[in-house]
Amino acid sequence: MTIVLSVQAMPDSEELAQIASLTASLDQKYAAGSLATAEQAENALNESSATQLRLQRWYEQADRACHQIFFVNDCLNDVKQQRRQYIISLQRISLEAKALQRKLRIEELDRDLAKKQAKP
């Protein structure tokens, strides 16, 4: 009976596999330092945010499932570790995209200020 219960309570590994594949493709698509345009930054931010949301939903579902099995703490630790390995890449992409957006916004403000100062 315990075996049946633990199989039913295990986190959705198919969903996690899809998230892992998506994270790997995003990590490759938006490699460190590869973002150069505002459009790329916006796309990277949207895609990484959507994947982070999907990962968070999986994590919450897996967390609830862990409470249904006997070794709750072991299950929770495994789920946290699995989440952690994907969230790092997704956060890196988000941080780089936001940094580029800030940089481009500041450059635009500097250009506007220079135009205003150049007018007599």
N, C-alpha and C positions, 0 to 999 in steps of 0.2 A: 504494500500500500504506500509506503514512503517513496518508493521508486517512481510510482505513477505520479504522485504529488509533485516530486521534484522535477520531473520531465515537464509537467504542465506549467510549473512556476518558472522555468528557465526563461531568461530574456530572449527576445526574438533575434536569433543569430542571423537570419536571412536579411533582416533590416540593417543590422550592424555590418554585414558584408557589403551591402549596397552603399552604406555611409562610408565605409573604408575605401571602396573603389572610387566613390565620388571625391573624397578627400584627397586621395592620391592623384587623381586627374587634375583637381584644382591646384594642388601643390606643384604639379608639373607645368600646368598652364600658366600659373602666376608664380614662377620661380622668384626667389629673392632677388630684388633689384631689377626685375623685368618690367615693372609698371612705368609707363612713360607719359601717358596721356590721361586727360580727365575722363574720357570715355572708358578706357581700360580700368581705371580706378573705380569708377562707378559700377562697372560689370563685376569686377572682383569683389567689391563690397557687397553687392546684391547676392552673388552666388555663395560667398562664404557665410553671409548672414542666414541665408536659407538653409544651408547645410548645418550651421550651428543650431538653428531652431529644430531641425530634424533630429540632430544628435541629442538635443536636450529632451525632446519628446521620448526618444528611445530610452534615455537615461532614467527618466521619471517612471516609465513603464517597467523597466528592469528593476528599479529600486522597489517598486510595489511588489513585483514578482518575488524578489528575494525574501520578503517578509512571510512568504508562504512556505518556505522550506526550513529544514531543521538548522542548517549551518548558515544562519542569516549573515553573520559578520563576514565570513569567508566570501559569500556571494556578493555582499555589498562592496567589499574590497576589490574583488575581481571586476565588478561593473565600473567602479570608479577608475581603476587602472585602465580599462579599455577606453573609457571616455577621455581620459587624460591624454592618451597617445594620439587621438585625432584632434582634440581641441587646440593643441599647441600649433599645429599647421594652420588651422582655420583662423586662429587669433593673429598669427603672423601676417596672413594675407590681409585681414581686416586692418591691422595696424599700419601696414605699408600703404594700403589704399587711402586711409584717412590722412596719413602723413603727406602723401602726394597731393591730395585735395587741399589740405591746408597750405602747402607750398605754392600751388598754383593760384589759390585765392589771394595769398599775400603778394605774389608777383603781379597779379591783376590790379590789386589795390595800389601797389607801388607805381605801376604804369599810369593809372588814373591820376594819382597825386602828381606825378611828373608832368602830365599834360596840363593839369590845373596850374601848376607853378610856372609853366612855360608861357602861359597866356599872360599878356600884359594887363 
